[in-house]
Amino acid sequence: MRIEIAEAWDSLLLAQVIRGSVLITQSILIKYIILPSLIIVKNISRMLLFQFPEWSEDLTDWNREMHVKWTYNGVQLSETEFPKNWLTDGIQIKILFPFCLKPWHRFKLQPSHKDPMKKKKGQKNDFFFLTVWGMETELPFGSLRKRRSFFEPIFKELKK
């Protein structure tokens, strides 16, 4: 399925120009407009509900998110570097440490002997690829990944 989608993009005239432009636009919208807006709304809502705002925790999590450019063929570049001829050859955007807005932060002391980069068995990746629809996928042109709902932890707490 992934190969057919990639081939469909390759067969269209100016497809890589359109796809690359849309990916860059999606990346900027998500990172610098949508996510900061959600942080503002969340923390103002917390203040209206007489709860302590979590500006610093949310901004720290948001600053960890990185949008790394990749060539269409899978060569990693950087957050700021663009591949040569990216408009005609194509581009991928991989989002590292994706920001997930939490209704509240719980402070847990982490034992110092644990390796924070080591993954637990069954743990999800700390990255995904951006699609032209602004969705996320674990592989370029792969199937869409379901994102955890902001309200999921709230409903879980209400059930207790």
C-alpha positions as CSV (number, residue, x, y, z in Angstrom):
1,M,0.0,0.0,0.0
2,R,2.8,2.4,0.9
3,I,4.6,1.8,-2.4
4,E,1.4,2.5,-4.4
5,I,0.9,5.8,-2.5
6,A,4.5,6.9,-3.2
7,E,4.2,5.9,-6.8
8,A,1.0,7.9,-7.1
9,W,2.8,11.0,-5.8
10,D,5.6,10.4,-8.3
11,S,3.3,10.0,-11.3
12,L,1.6,13.4,-10.9
13,L,3.0,16.5,-12.5
14,L,4.2,19.0,-9.9
15,A,3.2,16.5,-7.2
16,Q,6.4,16.9,-5.2
17,V,6.2,20.7,-5.3
18,I,2.6,20.5,-4.0
19,R,3.4,17.8,-1.4
20,G,6.6,19.5,-0.2
21,S,4.9,22.9,0.2
22,V,1.9,21.4,2.0
23,L,4.2,19.5,4.4
24,I,6.2,22.6,5.2
25,T,3.0,24.5,5.8
26,Q,1.5,21.8,8.0
27,S,4.8,21.6,10.0
28,I,4.8,25.4,10.6
29,L,1.0,25.5,11.4
30,I,1.3,22.6,13.9
31,K,4.5,23.6,15.6
32,Y,4.1,27.4,15.8
33,I,0.3,28.1,15.7
34,I,-1.9,25.2,16.7
35,L,0.2,23.7,19.6
36,P,0.9,27.1,21.3
37,S,-2.8,28.0,20.9
38,L,-3.8,24.8,22.6
39,I,-1.3,25.5,25.5
40,I,-2.8,29.0,25.9
41,V,-6.4,27.7,26.0
42,K,-5.5,24.9,28.4
43,N,-3.7,27.1,30.9
44,I,-6.3,29.9,30.8
45,S,-9.0,27.3,31.3
46,R,-7.1,26.0,34.3
47,M,-6.9,29.5,35.8
48,L,-10.7,30.0,35.2
49,L,-11.2,26.7,37.1
50,F,-9.0,28.0,40.0
51,Q,-6.2,25.5,39.2
52,F,-2.6,26.3,38.9
53,P,-1.5,26.9,35.3
54,E,1.2,24.6,33.9
55,W,2.9,27.0,31.5
56,S,6.5,25.9,32.2
57,E,5.7,22.1,31.9
58,D,3.7,22.5,28.7
59,L,6.3,24.8,27.1
60,T,9.1,22.4,28.1
61,D,7.3,19.5,26.4
62,W,6.5,21.7,23.4
63,N,10.1,22.8,23.0
64,R,11.3,19.1,22.9
65,E,9.3,18.6,19.7
66,M,11.5,18.8,16.6
67,H,10.5,18.8,13.0
68,V,13.4,17.2,11.1
69,K,13.6,17.4,7.3
70,W,14.5,14.2,5.3
71,T,15.1,13.8,1.7
72,Y,12.4,11.9,-0.2
73,N,14.8,8.9,-0.3
74,G,15.2,8.8,3.5
75,V,18.4,10.8,4.2
76,Q,18.1,12.7,7.5
77,L,19.0,16.4,7.5
78,S,18.2,18.8,10.3
79,E,15.4,21.0,11.7
80,T,16.6,24.0,9.6
81,E,18.4,22.4,6.7
82,F,16.6,21.7,3.4
83,P,17.7,19.1,0.9
84,K,18.9,20.2,-2.4
85,N,16.1,20.4,-5.0
86,W,13.6,19.5,-2.3
87,L,10.7,21.0,-4.3
88,T,11.3,18.8,-7.3
89,D,12.8,15.7,-5.6
90,G,10.5,15.6,-2.6
91,I,10.8,15.9,1.1
92,Q,9.7,14.1,4.3
93,I,9.2,15.6,7.7
94,K,9.8,13.5,10.8
95,I,8.6,14.8,14.1
96,L,10.8,13.8,17.0
97,F,9.4,13.8,20.5
98,P,5.9,14.7,19.5
99,F,4.1,17.1,21.8
100,C,1.0,15.7,23.5
101,L,-1.1,18.2,25.5
102,K,-1.8,16.7,28.9
103,P,-4.8,18.0,31.0
104,W,-2.4,17.9,34.0
105,H,1.2,17.0,34.7
106,R,2.1,14.5,37.4
107,F,5.5,14.7,38.9
108,K,7.2,11.4,39.2
109,L,10.7,11.0,40.6
110,Q,12.7,9.0,38.1
111,P,15.4,6.7,39.4
112,S,18.8,7.9,38.4
113,H,20.0,4.5,37.3
114,K,17.4,4.2,34.5
115,D,18.5,5.1,30.9
116,P,15.9,7.7,29.7
117,M,16.6,6.8,26.0
118,K,16.0,3.1,26.5
119,K,12.6,2.0,25.4
120,K,10.3,-0.3,27.4
121,K,8.9,-3.3,25.7
122,G,5.8,-2.4,23.7
123,Q,6.4,1.4,24.1
124,K,5.5,3.6,21.1
125,N,8.1,5.4,19.0
126,D,9.1,8.9,20.0
127,F,8.6,10.1,16.4
128,F,6.3,10.0,13.5
129,F,6.2,11.2,9.9
130,L,3.9,14.1,8.9
131,T,1.4,13.5,6.1
132,V,0.0,16.2,3.8
133,W,-3.3,16.0,5.8
134,G,-1.5,17.0,9.0
135,M,-1.9,13.4,10.4
136,E,0.8,11.2,11.7
137,T,2.2,7.9,10.5
138,E,5.0,5.7,11.7
139,L,6.4,5.2,8.2
140,P,6.4,7.5,5.2
141,F,3.2,6.9,3.3
142,G,2.2,4.4,6.0
143,S,-1.1,3.9,7.7
144,L,-2.3,6.7,10.0
145,R,-1.5,6.4,13.7
146,K,-4.3,7.0,16.2
147,R,-3.4,9.9,18.6
148,R,-4.2,9.7,22.3
149,S,-7.1,12.0,23.1
150,F,-6.6,15.0,25.4
151,F,-9.8,13.9,27.3
152,E,-8.7,10.3,27.8
153,P,-6.9,10.8,31.1
154,I,-9.8,13.1,32.4
155,F,-12.4,10.4,31.7
156,K,-10.1,7.8,33.3
157,E,-9.8,10.0,36.5
158,L,-13.6,10.5,36.6
159,K,-14.2,6.8,36.5
160,K,-12.2,6.3,39.7
